[in-house]
Amino acid sequence: MKWSFVICVALLAACGDREAHKLAKIRDEVCHCKTAKCADEAMARLPTKDIQSTPRAQKVAREMLQCLSDLYEADHPTDDPDASAPETADPASARTP
């Protein structure tokens, strides 16, 4: 009885690792993309069934979404005029006499 429990736990852990491995492969594709369109195509390959939430799967998902966020931000620059102003090392040098 004890061994069957150990085997069941090991099988469940293996399934979680397999799913996390699939997520990691897609994360790598997303993070290697240069455009948001490429990343969207990679994200379309995510499994549609429920994925077991494990700490490893959550970490991979956070990393994937960070890469996707960076690509979206690069594709859609801000309209804030102050955001594009270059900062100087010495604020006093920016003043005109």
N, CA, C and O of each residue as an XYZ file, in Angstrom:
388
protein
N       0.822     -1.185      0.000
C       0.000      0.000      0.000
C       0.871      1.255      0.000
O       0.602      2.207     -0.732
N       1.910      1.246      0.823
C       2.798      2.395      0.908
C       3.500      2.643     -0.426
O       3.663      3.790     -0.842
N       3.910      1.579     -1.088
C       4.619      1.730     -2.362
C       3.705      2.270     -3.455
O       4.148      3.036     -4.312
N       2.451      1.884     -3.434
C       1.537      2.401     -4.464
C       1.353      3.906     -4.299
O       1.231      4.631     -5.287
N       1.331      4.377     -3.054
C       1.226      5.810     -2.816
C       2.467      6.524     -3.351
O       2.351      7.563     -4.000
N       3.633      5.983     -3.088
C       4.891      6.575     -3.553
C       4.923      6.613     -5.078
O       5.345      7.608     -5.667
N       4.481      5.540     -5.714
C       4.461      5.483     -7.179
C       3.481      6.518     -7.737
O       3.788      7.182     -8.727
N       2.314      6.661     -7.119
C       1.333      7.653     -7.586
C       1.884      9.061     -7.476
O       1.709      9.868     -8.389
N       2.544      9.366     -6.375
C       3.132     10.698     -6.204
C       4.207     10.941     -7.259
O       4.290     12.028     -7.830
N       5.021      9.933     -7.513
C       6.077     10.072     -8.523
C       5.491     10.285     -9.908
O       6.012     11.092    -10.677
N       4.418      9.577    -10.240
C       3.787      9.753    -11.549
C       3.168     11.141    -11.686
O       3.265     11.760    -12.746
N       2.538     11.630    -10.628
C       1.967     12.974    -10.689
C       3.048     14.027    -10.843
O       2.865     14.996    -11.580
N       4.163     13.854    -10.166
C       5.278     14.798    -10.300
C       5.845     14.760    -11.710
O       6.207     15.799    -12.261
N       5.925     13.576    -12.296
C       6.444     13.453    -13.657
C       5.529     14.145    -14.650
O       6.008     14.774    -15.593
N       4.215     14.041    -14.455
C       3.281     14.730    -15.346
C       3.445     16.233    -15.229
O       3.419     16.942    -16.235
N       3.613     16.721    -14.015
C       3.817     18.148    -13.814
C       5.097     18.619    -14.462
O       5.127     19.698    -15.053
N       6.163     17.828    -14.363
C       7.428     18.201    -14.994
C       7.310     18.202    -16.507
O       7.897     19.051    -17.177
N       6.560     17.263    -17.045
C       6.373     17.202    -18.493
C       5.654     18.458    -18.980
O       6.028     19.042    -19.997
N       4.622     18.867    -18.249
C       3.885     20.072    -18.622
C       4.760     21.310    -18.474
O       4.724     22.206    -19.317
N       5.541     21.359    -17.409
C       6.436     22.497    -17.206
C       7.502     22.530    -18.298
O       7.926     23.605    -18.724
N       7.933     21.352    -18.749
C       8.919     21.291    -19.831
C       8.326     21.840    -21.129
O       9.004     22.559    -21.863
N       7.065     21.506    -21.416
C       6.398     22.046    -22.600
C       6.294     23.561    -22.504
O       6.543     24.273    -23.477
N       5.924     24.050    -21.318
C       5.843     25.493    -21.120
C       7.207     26.152    -21.309
O       7.305     27.234    -21.888
N       8.250     25.499    -20.820
C       9.598     26.057    -20.945
C      10.019     26.159    -22.412
O      10.668     27.129    -22.804
N       9.653     25.169    -23.220
C       9.984     25.225    -24.644
C       9.284     26.405    -25.314
O       9.882     27.112    -26.126
N       8.020     26.610    -24.971
C       7.277     27.727    -25.554
C       7.829     29.045    -25.030
O       7.924     30.018    -25.779
N       8.196     29.089    -23.742
C       8.816     30.296    -23.181
C      10.079     30.653    -23.949
O      10.306     31.822    -24.261
N      10.899     29.660    -24.256
C      12.128     29.916    -25.000
C      11.828     30.482    -26.383
O      12.527     31.377    -26.857
N      10.785     29.958    -27.031
C      10.398     30.481    -28.340
C       9.941     31.936    -28.225
O      10.341     32.785    -29.022
N       9.105     32.212    -27.232
C       8.585     33.572    -27.043
C       9.735     34.534    -26.757
O       9.782     35.629    -27.317
N      10.648     34.136    -25.900
C      11.748     35.019    -25.510
C      12.771     35.216    -26.626
O      13.537     36.179    -26.589
N      12.800     34.332    -27.609
C      13.711     34.501    -28.737
C      13.095     35.315    -29.873
O      13.791     35.683    -30.819
N      11.812     35.593    -29.789
C      11.139     36.368    -30.826
C      11.597     37.819    -30.806
O      11.956     38.358    -29.759
N      11.579     38.436    -31.972
C      11.948     39.845    -32.095
C      10.721     40.732    -32.230
O      10.818     41.947    -32.064
N       9.561     40.142    -32.532
C       8.337     40.922    -32.696
C       7.216     40.309    -31.869
O       7.260     39.134    -31.505
N       6.214     41.127    -31.581
C       5.064     40.646    -30.812
C       4.266     39.623    -31.616
O       3.680     38.704    -31.044
N       4.241     39.779    -32.932
C       3.506     38.828    -33.776
C       4.118     37.431    -33.659
O       3.397     36.440    -33.546
N       5.417     37.360    -33.686
C       6.111     36.081    -33.531
C       5.779     35.460    -32.175
O       5.518     34.261    -32.081
N       5.790     36.286    -31.127
C       5.484     35.787    -29.783
C       4.039     35.311    -29.689
O       3.761     34.302    -29.041
N       3.122     36.025    -30.328
C       1.723     35.599    -30.326
C       1.564     34.241    -30.999
O       0.784     33.405    -30.542
N       2.302     34.022    -32.083
C       2.240     32.732    -32.770
C       2.773     31.614    -31.870
O       2.230     30.509    -31.862
N       3.824     31.898    -31.123
C       4.358     30.902    -30.200
C       3.374     30.649    -29.059
O       3.194     29.507    -28.637
N       2.742     31.705    -28.561
C       1.771     31.558    -27.469
C       0.551     30.759    -27.918
O      -0.107     30.125    -27.093
N       0.246     30.780    -29.198
C      -0.898     30.017    -29.715
C      -0.667     28.513    -29.573
O      -1.619     27.732    -29.607
N       0.581     28.108    -29.415
C       0.898     26.686    -29.261
C       0.812     26.216    -27.805
O       1.117     25.062    -27.504
N       0.401     27.105    -26.910
C       0.228     26.693    -25.508
C      -0.876     25.653    -25.415
O      -1.864     25.730    -26.145
N      -0.719     24.687    -24.526
C      -1.775     23.680    -24.347
C      -3.074     24.341    -23.893
O      -3.060     25.261    -23.075
N      -4.186     23.868    -24.429
C      -5.479     24.449    -24.071
C      -6.112     23.746    -22.883
O      -7.049     24.272    -22.282
N      -5.622     22.578    -22.540
C      -6.170     21.889    -21.369
C      -5.567     22.500    -20.108
O      -4.589     23.245    -20.172
N      -6.158     22.179    -18.970
C      -5.655     22.694    -17.701
C      -4.249     22.168    -17.441
O      -3.961     20.986    -17.632
N      -3.395     23.065    -17.006
C      -2.031     22.695    -16.673
C      -1.914     22.701    -15.159
O      -2.381     23.625    -14.492
N      -1.294     21.675    -14.630
C      -1.131     21.581    -13.186
C      -0.268     22.739    -12.711
O       0.828     22.964    -13.224
N      -0.769     23.463    -11.733
C      -0.055     24.617    -11.204
C       0.998     24.153    -10.206
O       0.683     23.726     -9.095
N       2.241     24.247    -10.624
C       3.367     23.919     -9.754
C       4.248     25.157     -9.669
O       4.151     26.036    -10.525
N       5.087     25.245     -8.676
C       5.986     26.403     -8.607
C       6.839     26.566     -9.870
O       7.081     27.686    -10.321
N       7.285     25.459    -10.428
C       8.103     25.537    -11.641
C       7.283     26.052    -12.821
O       7.757     26.895    -13.583
N       6.058     25.553    -12.978
C       5.198     26.004    -14.076
C       4.855     27.488    -13.911
O       4.798     28.224    -14.897
N       4.627     27.924    -12.680
C       4.320     29.327    -12.435
C       5.514     30.217    -12.771
O       5.343     31.294    -13.341
N       6.713     29.779    -12.424
C       7.920     30.546    -12.725
C       8.105     30.677    -14.237
O       8.407     31.759    -14.740
N       7.924     29.578    -14.947
C       8.070     29.593    -16.405
C       7.028     30.520    -17.025
O       7.339     31.275    -17.946
N       5.798     30.468    -16.524
C       4.732     31.318    -17.059
C       5.044     32.795    -16.816
O       4.824     33.625    -17.699
N       5.556     33.133    -15.624
C       5.929     34.527    -15.345
C       7.015     35.011    -16.298
O       6.945     36.128    -16.812
N       8.016     34.173    -16.531
C       9.111     34.545    -17.437
C       8.593     34.741    -18.862
O       8.999     35.670    -19.560
N       7.690     33.852    -19.280
C       7.119     33.940    -20.621
C       6.321     35.237    -20.783
O       6.446     35.927    -21.795
N       5.508     35.560    -19.790
C       4.704     36.776    -19.861
C       5.562     38.030    -19.789
O       5.202     39.051    -20.374
N       6.688     37.977    -19.086
C       7.595     39.121    -19.045
C       8.207     39.371    -20.423
O       8.307     40.515    -20.865
N       8.612     38.308    -21.092
C       9.150     38.449    -22.450
C       8.088     39.010    -23.385
O       8.375     39.887    -24.199
N       6.869     38.510    -23.273
C       5.771     38.985    -24.114
C       5.488     40.455    -23.834
O       5.271     41.234    -24.762
N       5.490     40.833    -22.579
C       5.260     42.228    -22.196
C       6.341     43.138    -22.772
O       6.039     44.224    -23.266
N       7.586     42.705    -22.712
C       8.680     43.502    -23.263
C       8.519     43.697    -24.769
O       8.788     44.781    -25.287
N       8.086     42.659    -25.467
C       7.888     42.767    -26.914
C       6.739     43.712    -27.249
O       6.842     44.513    -28.179
N       5.639     43.620    -26.490
C       4.517     44.537    -26.723
C       4.928     45.981    -26.455
O       4.540     46.889    -27.190
N       5.703     46.186    -25.415
C       6.149     47.536    -25.080
C       7.064     48.085    -26.174
O       6.995     49.270    -26.499
N       7.906     47.245    -26.737
C       8.799     47.682    -27.808
C       8.013     47.996    -29.082
O       8.379     48.906    -29.826
N       6.938     47.251    -29.338
C       6.135     47.491    -30.536
C       5.237     48.713    -30.406
O       4.847     49.308    -31.411
N       4.909     49.085    -29.188
C       4.010     50.216    -28.956
C       4.685     51.217    -28.025
O       4.430     51.216    -26.821
N       5.547     52.073    -28.579
C       6.223     53.041    -27.722
C       5.225     54.024    -27.113
O       4.125     54.214    -27.633
N       5.614     54.625    -26.036
C       4.744     55.540    -25.315
C       4.592     56.873    -26.055
O       5.473     57.285    -26.810
N       3.466     57.531    -25.824
C       3.225     58.843    -26.411
C       3.602     59.959    -25.450
O       3.425     61.136    -25.762
N       4.114     59.599    -24.297
C       4.491     60.572    -23.279
C       5.735     61.332    -23.735
O       6.787     60.723    -23.929
N       5.633     62.652    -23.910
C       6.799     63.405    -24.383
C       7.928     63.423    -23.360
O       9.094     63.540    -23.738
N       7.611     63.312    -22.091
C       8.653     63.317    -21.067
C       9.396     61.990    -20.984
O      10.533     61.951    -20.513
N       8.782     60.917    -21.428
C       9.400     59.600    -21.333
C      10.576     59.466    -22.289
O      11.504     58.704    -22.018
N      10.553     60.191    -23.401
C      11.620     60.051    -24.380
C      12.744     61.057    -24.172
O      13.754     61.010    -24.874
N      12.579     61.962    -23.218
C      13.617     62.953    -22.962
C      14.821     62.271    -22.347
O      14.687     61.552    -21.357
N      15.999     62.485    -22.920
C      17.188     61.857    -22.363
C      17.543     62.495    -21.025
O      17.443     63.710    -20.854
N      17.952     61.667    -20.094
C      18.354     62.173    -18.794
C      19.840     62.467    -18.817
O      20.621     61.739    -19.431
N      20.220     63.526    -18.150
C      21.633     63.876    -18.077
C      22.177     63.433    -16.736
O      21.428     63.242    -15.778
N      23.475     63.272    -16.678
C      24.113     62.832    -15.442
C      24.054     63.928    -14.383
O      23.912     63.650    -13.192
N      24.166     65.171    -14.831
C      24.165     66.304    -13.901
C      22.968     67.189    -14.227
O      22.951     67.836    -15.274
N      21.956     67.230    -13.341
C      20.767     68.034    -13.634
C      21.080     69.512    -13.812
O      20.353     70.209    -14.519
N      22.148     70.007    -13.187
C      22.501     71.423    -13.315
C      22.991     71.745    -14.703
O      22.843     72.879    -15.157
N      23.572     70.781    -15.393
C      24.081     71.033    -16.728
C      22.947     71.156    -17.755
O      23.158     71.652    -18.861
N      21.767     70.710    -17.387
C      20.638     70.788    -18.304
C      20.060     72.202    -18.339
O      19.366     72.557    -19.291
N      20.337     73.014    -17.315
C      19.821     74.382    -17.269
C      20.630     75.279    -18.188
O      21.844     75.125    -18.327
N      19.944     76.206    -18.804
C      20.648     77.180    -19.640
C      20.792     78.468    -18.844
O      19.846     78.875    -18.169
N      21.955     79.124    -18.903
C      22.164     80.362    -18.147
C      21.443     81.532    -18.734
O      21.528     82.639    -18.203
